[in-house]
Amino acid sequence: MLQNYKEVYSLEESLNILNKYANELTEEQYNNIKSIICGFAIEDMYLNEEDILNGIDIQKNNKTFLEITQNYKTQWGCL
């Protein structure tokens, strides 16, 4: 079952979500994810909580990009 995450419409909202998880991350992990968030924001694309949680999982080596992508493809019926 898919969990619905609230849409995000600003850089500030994305950074506020990241800040909720800051105590679970090293400074390097936090800065890596913040850099990604800011990079997307330049293009007016804002990461929601699901995107940020995926980034945290990747930074902590809990999941790979490929695993996350395959999960989406399965949920969307592409596999």
C-alpha positions as CSV (number, residue, x, y, z in Angstrom):
1,M,0.0,0.0,0.0
2,L,1.3,3.4,-0.9
3,Q,1.6,6.0,1.8
4,N,0.5,9.5,0.7
5,Y,2.9,12.3,1.6
6,K,1.9,15.9,1.6
7,E,3.0,17.9,-1.5
8,V,5.7,20.5,-0.9
9,Y,5.7,23.9,-2.6
10,S,8.9,25.6,-1.3
11,L,12.5,25.1,-0.4
12,E,11.6,26.1,3.2
13,E,9.1,23.3,3.5
14,S,11.6,20.7,2.2
15,L,14.3,21.9,4.6
16,N,11.9,21.8,7.5
17,I,11.2,18.2,6.7
18,L,14.9,17.5,6.6
19,N,15.4,19.2,9.9
20,K,12.9,16.8,11.5
21,Y,15.4,14.0,10.8
22,A,18.7,16.0,11.4
23,N,19.4,14.3,14.7
24,E,19.5,10.9,12.9
25,L,22.1,12.0,10.4
26,T,25.8,12.9,10.6
27,E,26.7,16.4,9.5
28,E,28.0,15.0,6.2
29,Q,24.8,13.1,5.5
30,Y,22.7,16.1,6.4
31,N,24.7,18.4,4.1
32,N,24.6,15.9,1.2
33,I,20.8,15.7,1.4
34,K,20.5,19.5,1.9
35,S,22.6,20.0,-1.3
36,I,20.3,17.7,-3.2
37,I,17.2,19.5,-1.9
38,C,18.7,22.9,-2.9
39,G,19.7,21.6,-6.3
40,F,16.1,20.5,-7.1
41,A,14.8,23.8,-5.7
42,I,16.8,25.7,-8.3
43,E,14.5,24.0,-10.9
44,D,11.4,24.8,-8.8
45,M,11.1,21.1,-7.8
46,Y,10.6,20.5,-4.1
47,L,11.3,17.2,-2.3
48,N,8.5,15.9,-0.1
49,E,9.0,13.7,3.0
50,E,9.1,10.5,1.0
51,D,11.8,11.8,-1.2
52,I,13.8,13.0,1.8
53,L,13.3,9.6,3.6
54,N,14.6,7.9,0.5
55,G,17.6,10.1,0.6
56,I,18.2,9.3,4.2
57,D,18.0,5.6,3.5
58,I,20.6,6.0,0.7
59,Q,22.9,8.0,2.9
60,K,22.7,5.4,5.6
61,N,23.3,2.6,3.1
62,N,19.9,1.1,4.1
63,K,18.7,1.0,0.5
64,T,20.2,1.6,-2.9
65,F,18.9,3.9,-5.6
66,L,18.1,0.8,-7.6
67,E,16.1,-0.8,-4.8
68,I,14.0,2.4,-4.4
69,T,13.5,2.6,-8.2
70,Q,12.4,-1.0,-8.4
71,N,10.0,-0.5,-5.5
72,Y,8.3,2.4,-7.4
73,K,8.1,0.4,-10.6
74,T,6.5,-2.4,-8.7
75,Q,4.0,-0.1,-7.0
76,W,3.1,1.5,-10.4
77,G,2.7,-1.8,-12.1
78,C,5.7,-1.4,-14.4
79,L,7.4,-4.7,-13.3
